[in-house]
Amino acid sequence: MAAVSAANAQGAWDGLLLSQTQYEGTARFTAMGGAFAALGGDFTTLSVNPAGIGVYRNTELTFSLAFNHGNTEAKYLAGNPITDSYVNVGVNNLGIVFGDAHGSDGLVSLNWGVGYNKLHNVTNRRITASGTSGNSSILTVLANELTEAHPPTLSHELDTDNIFDNLSSAYWSHILAWQTGLIDTINQKYITATENASDLSQSGLLKHAYYAEQAGHTGEYVFSLGGNISNRFYFGFTAGMQAIRNEYYKKYSETAVNPSDFDTAENPTKFSDFTYSERLNTSGTGYNVKLGFIWKPAAGLRWGAYFHSPTWMYLTDKFSEQINSHFSDGDRFSSDVSSTSDYKVVTPVKWGTGFAYIFDNYGLISIDYEGTDYSTLKMYGLEDNYYVRWTDVDDEVREEFKVATHIRAGVEYRIKQYALRGGYAYYGSPVKNDDSYARHIISAGAGYQSGGYFIDAVYSASPGNKETLSPYKKETLSLYADNNNLKNTNFAGKFLITLGFRF
């Protein structure tokens, strides 16, 4: 096993994934689409508009549990669509607010709270796909790219002991394929184990199989302080510490449908199959501060606004790649490489505002706007104990990303101790000229409260997101055929329940 230190292995798109937020938290918050900028009185607002803590009149403890599920349907090459699914359980919220309101003029209350909110779920999903082709192999792509990076006349470099350090312009997958007998040279040309030497055509049918699994989340531990002035103006401050964990695994394989096609006088490679896999684990912490206010200009009407500082994230990536190859004469080869990389992401600032109207004790309606300028995202690499700005990433960020507009809306209707709720959230695309990154979330829920406790439940769904992916490495963009794209449709749903106590 080779272990190396990769410099600047991350890019703008990794920073984008880490910077995005699609608020979760309590069931009531989720049921109303997260439109709480002007409402408050819910623990999740400590991570959105901290002024919401000033609305509390008593001490309140909440705990929220989420049951997530989803499925994907993927079609690749001429294969049939394959559906895969997942189910998991997680804590969305745990927190306590200490509130004690007195009187009606001046400083009515000064409240504080501490706890945890889940800010964002990375799209938890599994993708399984397969198909058969007589003219598509990832090895051909790797050989063509290797020709550009290191012409075959210099192929002796590929035999050195420190190969992973010397060939910085080649991807590790190129080198792994070379070391496992899948790429060789003949007549100063790279040739793959699946090609004929005369014209580099594919020797026979290959069955392709692809599997990918992605999971992770960003959670925030909050400490908040806020107050109530004359029951008309509320203010708040939150210091947040984020915990980031993302995991990604991919496995791709090609298998000879008839191994004898690859064991002829024209192509005596004896190729049988190979498997390529990669794994990436990202973990770290982030720090930010948030400010906000809520104002009641007239009976029933509320206006709120908030500002979030950048989140300074300090992260570690652990990355590994491996190729295993098998030949019909019994030969087997395996090669792998891994790296650990430390870096920093500074997310864009975030601002938002919202209006709400409360109809006495019968219900309410609320709508929020939030903006984030993703073109201001910044990334730094750790070099000699200093974080050094990645200016090449800056250029890509400015070229690819833009201001994303988020809209959240919710309604609540009360009948004595019961409540019915509905919501919608739109998280706009942060990518220029590509709306496929936008997300729509719809939700519906109910609640019950009696005396000193309450219970809320909600179901939310993000339906029908469609993607076109490459089953190869994300860096391998100059693909040679149009039919190697993987068509993927995914659905994500969540059932969330919150139990709360008031003292």
C-alpha positions in Angstrom: 0.0 0.0 0.0 1.3 3.4 -0.9 0.5 6.4 1.4 1.1 9.9 0.1 0.1 13.4 1.0 -2.1 14.9 -1.7 -2.0 18.7 -2.1 -5.1 20.6 -3.2 -7.0 17.3 -3.8 -10.2 19.2 -3.1 -11.9 21.6 -5.4 -14.6 24.2 -5.7 -17.4 21.6 -5.9 -16.3 20.0 -2.6 -16.5 23.4 -1.0 -19.9 24.0 -2.4 -21.2 20.7 -0.9 -19.8 21.6 2.5 -21.3 25.2 2.4 -24.9 24.3 1.6 -27.6 24.3 4.2 -31.2 22.9 4.1 -32.4 23.4 7.6 -33.9 20.6 9.6 -34.5 20.4 13.3 -37.9 20.1 15.0 -41.1 18.7 13.5 -43.0 22.0 13.7 -40.2 23.9 12.0 -40.0 21.3 9.2 -43.8 21.0 8.8 -44.0 24.8 8.1 -41.2 24.7 5.5 -38.7 26.3 7.9 -40.5 29.7 7.6 -39.7 30.9 11.1 -37.6 34.1 10.6 -40.5 36.2 11.9 -42.0 33.7 14.4 -39.4 32.3 16.8 -40.4 30.2 19.8 -38.9 27.0 18.2 -35.5 25.7 19.1 -34.4 25.4 15.4 -34.6 29.2 15.1 -31.5 29.4 17.3 -29.6 28.2 14.1 -31.6 30.5 11.7 -32.8 33.7 13.4 -31.5 33.8 17.0 -34.1 36.4 17.9 -36.5 33.5 18.1 -35.1 32.7 21.6 -36.6 36.0 22.8 -40.1 34.8 22.1 -40.0 32.1 24.7 -41.9 32.9 28.0 -41.0 29.6 29.8 -38.3 27.0 30.0 -38.7 24.4 27.2 -36.9 21.1 26.4 -37.2 19.5 23.0 -36.0 16.2 21.4 -36.5 15.3 17.7 -36.0 12.0 16.0 -35.9 11.5 12.2 -36.6 8.4 10.1 -35.1 9.0 6.7 -35.7 6.9 3.6 -35.2 7.2 -0.1 -34.7 5.4 -3.4 -32.9 5.9 -6.7 -33.5 4.5 -10.1 -30.5 4.3 -12.4 -30.0 3.2 -16.0 -26.6 2.7 -17.6 -25.7 1.7 -21.2 -28.2 -0.9 -22.5 -29.0 -2.3 -19.0 -32.4 -2.3 -17.4 -33.2 0.4 -14.8 -32.2 -0.7 -11.3 -33.8 0.6 -8.1 -31.9 0.8 -4.8 -33.0 2.3 -1.4 -31.9 3.2 2.1 -33.4 3.7 5.5 -31.7 5.3 8.5 -32.6 7.0 11.9 -31.0 10.0 13.4 -31.3 12.8 16.0 -32.4 16.0 14.4 -32.6 18.2 17.5 -31.9 18.2 21.3 -32.0 21.4 23.2 -33.2 23.5 26.1 -34.1 27.1 26.4 -34.3 28.8 29.8 -37.0 31.5 29.6 -38.8 33.5 32.3 -41.0 36.4 31.1 -42.2 39.1 33.6 -44.3 42.2 33.0 -45.0 44.0 29.8 -42.7 47.0 29.6 -38.9 47.3 29.2 -36.8 44.2 29.3 -39.5 41.5 29.8 -37.1 38.6 29.6 -33.5 37.7 28.9 -33.4 34.0 27.8 -30.6 31.6 27.0 -30.4 28.2 25.4 -28.0 25.4 24.5 -28.4 22.4 22.3 -28.0 20.8 18.9 -29.7 21.2 15.5 -29.1 19.2 12.3 -28.5 21.8 9.6 -28.1 19.7 6.5 -28.3 16.1 5.4 -26.0 15.1 2.5 -28.1 13.3 0.0 -28.1 9.9 1.6 -28.5 7.4 -1.3 -27.3 4.3 -2.9 -27.0 3.9 -6.7 -26.7 0.6 -8.4 -26.4 0.2 -12.2 -25.1 -2.2 -14.8 -25.0 -2.7 -18.6 -23.0 -4.4 -21.4 -21.0 -2.8 -24.2 -18.7 -3.7 -27.0 -17.1 -0.3 -27.3 -16.8 1.3 -23.9 -14.2 0.8 -21.2 -12.8 3.1 -18.6 -9.3 1.7 -19.4 -9.4 3.4 -22.8 -10.2 6.7 -21.2 -7.3 6.2 -18.7 -4.8 5.2 -21.5 -5.8 8.3 -23.6 -5.3 10.6 -20.6 -2.0 9.0 -19.7 -0.8 9.6 -23.3 -1.3 13.3 -22.8 0.2 13.4 -19.3 3.2 11.1 -20.0 3.8 10.0 -23.5 4.8 6.3 -23.9 8.4 7.2 -24.7 8.7 8.2 -21.0 6.9 5.1 -19.8 9.9 4.0 -17.8 8.9 6.6 -15.2 6.0 4.4 -14.4 8.3 1.7 -13.0 9.9 3.9 -10.3 9.4 3.2 -6.6 8.1 6.7 -5.9 5.7 6.7 -8.8 2.9 8.4 -7.0 5.1 11.4 -6.1 6.8 11.8 -9.4 3.7 11.7 -11.6 1.8 14.6 -10.1 0.1 15.4 -13.4 -1.4 11.8 -13.7 -4.3 10.7 -11.6 -3.8 7.8 -9.3 -6.2 5.6 -11.2 -3.8 5.8 -14.2 -0.9 4.5 -12.1 -3.0 1.8 -10.4 -4.2 0.5 -13.8 -0.5 0.4 -14.9 0.6 -1.5 -11.8 -2.2 -4.1 -12.1 -1.5 -5.0 -15.7 -4.4 -3.3 -17.2 -2.4 -0.7 -19.2 0.9 -1.5 -21.0 3.0 -0.1 -23.9 3.6 -1.5 -27.4 5.3 0.2 -30.3 5.4 3.4 -28.2 1.7 3.4 -27.6 -0.4 2.7 -24.5 -2.6 -0.3 -24.9 -5.2 -1.7 -22.5 -6.0 -5.3 -21.5 -9.3 -5.0 -23.3 -8.0 -3.8 -26.7 -6.6 -5.4 -29.9 -3.0 -4.4 -30.5 -3.5 -3.6 -34.2 -6.3 -1.0 -34.1 -7.0 -0.6 -30.4 -10.5 -1.7 -30.8 -12.3 -3.5 -28.0 -11.8 -7.3 -28.2 -15.1 -8.4 -26.8 -18.2 -7.6 -24.8 -17.7 -6.2 -21.3 -20.3 -6.2 -18.5 -20.1 -2.9 -16.5 -21.3 -2.7 -12.9 -21.5 0.5 -10.8 -22.3 1.0 -7.2 -22.1 4.2 -5.2 -23.1 5.2 -1.6 -23.1 8.6 -0.1 -24.0 9.7 3.4 -23.3 12.4 5.9 -24.6 15.5 7.6 -23.7 18.8 9.2 -25.0 19.4 12.7 -24.6 22.5 14.9 -24.1 22.9 18.6 -25.5 26.3 19.6 -25.3 28.6 22.6 -27.8 31.4 22.3 -28.8 34.5 24.2 -31.7 36.8 23.5 -34.3 39.1 25.0 -37.8 40.5 24.8 -38.4 44.3 25.0 -42.0 45.3 25.8 -43.4 42.3 23.9 -42.8 44.1 20.6 -39.1 43.8 19.8 -37.0 40.6 20.2 -33.3 40.2 19.7 -30.8 37.3 19.8 -27.3 36.1 19.3 -26.0 32.6 18.6 -22.5 31.2 18.7 -22.4 28.0 16.7 -20.0 25.1 16.4 -20.6 22.8 13.5 -19.7 19.1 13.3 -19.2 17.9 9.7 -19.2 14.2 8.6 -19.4 13.1 5.0 -18.7 9.6 3.6 -18.5 8.6 -0.1 -17.8 5.1 -1.5 -17.8 4.0 -5.2 -17.1 0.7 -6.9 -16.9 0.2 -10.6 -16.1 -3.0 -12.4 -15.7 -4.5 -15.9 -16.0 -8.2 -16.6 -15.4 -10.1 -19.8 -18.6 -11.7 -21.0 -16.5 -14.3 -22.8 -12.9 -14.4 -21.5 -11.7 -16.3 -24.6 -12.3 -13.1 -26.7 -9.3 -11.6 -24.8 -7.0 -14.6 -25.3 -6.3 -14.7 -29.0 -3.2 -14.3 -31.2 -4.4 -10.7 -31.8 -5.1 -10.0 -28.2 -3.3 -12.5 -25.8 -4.0 -10.5 -22.7 -6.1 -13.2 -20.9 -8.2 -10.4 -19.4 -11.0 -11.6 -17.1 -12.1 -8.7 -14.9 -11.1 -5.7 -12.8 -12.6 -3.7 -10.0 -11.9 0.0 -9.2 -13.0 1.5 -5.9 -12.5 4.8 -4.1 -13.5 6.0 -0.7 -13.6 9.5 0.8 -14.2 10.4 4.4 -14.5 14.1 5.4 -14.7 15.2 9.0 -14.1 18.5 10.8 -15.6 21.4 12.8 -16.8 24.8 11.9 -17.4 28.0 13.8 -19.8 31.0 13.2 -21.9 33.7 14.9 -25.5 34.8 14.1 -27.5 37.9 14.9 -31.2 38.7 14.4 -34.3 40.5 15.4 -38.1 40.2 15.3 -40.4 43.2 15.5 -44.2 43.4 15.9 -45.2 46.7 14.1 -48.9 46.0 14.5 -51.3 43.4 16.1 -50.8 40.0 14.5 -48.0 41.2 12.1 -44.4 40.2 12.6 -41.2 41.0 10.7 -37.8 39.3 11.3 -34.4 39.5 9.8 -31.0 37.8 10.5 -27.4 37.7 9.4 -24.9 34.8 9.6 -21.2 35.3 9.5 -19.1 32.9 7.4 -18.5 29.5 8.9 -14.8 28.8 9.3 -14.5 25.0 8.7 -11.4 23.1 9.6 -11.5 19.8 7.8 -9.6 16.5 7.2 -10.1 14.3 4.1 -9.1 10.6 4.2 -9.0 9.3 0.6 -8.2 6.0 -0.9 -8.3 4.3 -4.3 -7.7 0.6 -5.2 -7.7 -1.5 -8.3 -7.9 -5.3 -8.4 -7.4 -7.2 -11.7 -7.9 -10.9 -12.6 -6.7 -12.8 -15.7 -7.9 -16.1 -17.0 -4.5 -17.7 -16.6 -4.9 -17.2 -12.8 -2.8 -14.1 -12.4 -4.2 -11.5 -9.9 -2.9 -8.1 -9.1 -3.8 -5.4 -6.6 -2.6 -1.9 -6.0 -3.9 0.8 -3.7 -3.0 4.3 -2.5 -4.3 6.6 0.2 -3.8 10.1 1.5 -4.8 12.5 4.3 -5.3 16.1 3.6 -6.1 19.1 5.9 -7.7 22.2 4.6 -10.1 25.1 5.5 -13.3 26.2 3.9 -14.8 29.7 4.6 -18.4 29.6 3.6 -20.3 32.6 2.3 -22.2 34.9 4.6 -26.0 34.4 4.8 -28.8 36.9 5.2 -32.5 36.5 5.5 -35.8 38.1 6.3 -39.4 37.0 6.8 -43.0 38.2 7.5 -45.7 36.4 9.4 -49.3 37.1 10.4 -50.9 35.5 13.4 -54.7 35.1 13.4 -55.4 35.3 17.1 -55.5 31.7 18.4 -56.6 30.1 15.1 -53.4 29.9 13.2 -50.8 31.8 11.2 -49.1 32.2 7.8 -45.4 32.9 7.3 -42.9 33.4 4.5 -39.1 33.8 4.4 -36.5 34.9 2.0 -32.8 33.9 2.3 -29.8 34.7 0.2 -26.3 33.3 -0.1 -23.6 34.4 -2.5 -21.7 31.2 -3.3 -19.3 33.0 -5.6 -17.5 34.3 -2.4 -16.7 30.8 -1.1 -13.0 30.5 -0.2 -10.7 27.4 0.4 -7.2 27.1 1.9 -4.7 24.3 2.1 -2.6 23.5 5.1 1.1 23.9 4.2 3.9 24.0 6.8 1.3 24.8 9.5 -0.2 27.7 7.6 -3.4 27.9 5.7 -2.6 29.0 2.1 -5.3 30.4 -0.2 -6.1 28.2 -3.2 -6.3 30.9 -5.9 -7.1 28.4 -8.7 -10.2 27.4 -6.7 -11.1 31.1 -6.4 -11.2 31.4 -10.2 -13.4 28.3 -10.5 -15.8 29.5 -7.8 -16.3 32.9 -9.5 -16.8 31.2 -12.8 -19.3 28.5 -11.7 -21.3 29.8 -8.7 -23.7 32.6 -8.0 -26.2 34.0 -5.5 -28.7 31.3 -4.5 -32.2 32.4 -3.5 -34.1 30.4 -0.9 -37.8 30.7 -0.3 -39.7 29.1 2.6 -43.4 29.3 3.4 -45.6 27.7 6.0 -49.2 27.7 7.4 -50.6 26.5 10.7 -54.3 26.0 11.7 -55.2 25.4 15.3 -58.3 23.7 16.8 -58.0 23.9 20.6 -55.1 21.6 21.6 -54.5 20.4 18.0 -52.6 21.9 15.1 -52.4 21.1 11.4 -49.4 22.4 9.4 -48.1 22.6 5.9 -45.0 24.0 4.2 -42.9 24.4 1.1 -39.2 25.2 0.8 -37.3 26.1 -2.4 -33.5 26.0 -2.2 -32.3 27.7 -5.4 -29.4 26.5 -7.5 -26.0 28.0 -6.5 -24.6 27.0 -10.0 -24.8 29.4 -12.9 -27.0 28.3 -15.8 -27.9 25.0 -14.2 -31.2 24.7 -12.3 -30.7 20.9 -11.7 -29.0 21.8 -8.3 -32.2 23.4 -7.0 -34.3 21.5 -4.4 -38.0 21.5 -3.7 -39.2 20.2 -0.3 -42.9 19.8 0.6 -44.2 18.9 4.1 -47.3 18.3 6.1 -47.7 17.7 9.8 -49.7 17.8 13.0 -49.3 18.6 16.6 -50.9 18.2 20.0 -50.2 20.0 23.3 -51.6 19.6 26.8 -50.4 21.2 30.0 -46.6 20.9 30.2 -45.9 18.8 27.2 -46.4 18.7 23.4 -45.8 16.3 20.5 -45.4 17.2 16.9 -45.0 15.0 13.8 -44.3 15.7 10.1 -43.6 14.0 6.8 -41.5 15.9 4.3 -40.4 14.8 0.8 -38.0 16.0 -1.9 -39.3 14.3 -5.1 -38.0 13.7 -8.6 -34.5 15.1 -8.7 -32.8 13.9 -11.9 -29.1 13.7 -12.6 -26.8 12.6 -15.4 -23.6 11.2 -13.9 -20.4 9.6 -15.1 -19.6 6.2 -13.6 -15.9 7.1 -14.0 -13.9 9.4 -11.8 -15.3 12.9 -11.5 -12.1 14.3 -13.0 -12.6 12.2 -16.2 -14.7 14.6 -18.2 -13.3 14.1 -21.7 -15.2 10.8 -22.2 -15.2 9.2 -25.6 -18.8 8.0 -26.0 -22.2 9.5 -25.3 -23.7 6.2 -24.1 -21.6 5.9 -20.9 -23.6 8.4 -19.0 -25.7 7.1 -16.1 -29.2 8.5 -15.8 -30.3 8.7 -12.2 -33.6 9.8 -10.5 -33.8 10.0 -6.8 -36.4 10.5 -4.1 -35.9 11.4 -0.4 -38.4 11.4 2.3 -38.4 11.9 6.1 -40.7 11.2 9.0 -39.9 13.4 12.0 -41.3 13.4 15.5 -40.6 16.0 18.3 -41.4 15.6 22.0 -41.3 18.7 24.1 -41.7 19.7 27.8 -42.5 23.2 29.2 -41.7 24.2 32.8 
